[in-house]
Amino acid sequence: MEIVNIEARTFEAMATRFEHFAQRMDSLCAGQNKELKK
């Protein structure tokens, strides 16, 4: 296992992009029924 240091602003940029990605996935999945179809 390696320990990696990143700058705070780099981490914030990554976190912001991931949050945007998660919101897009939520909006894509919101209109779909999550039950299994027969």
Buried (B, 14 or more C-beta within 10 A) or exposed (E): EEEEEEEEEEEEEEEEEEEEEEEEEEEEEEEEEEEEEE
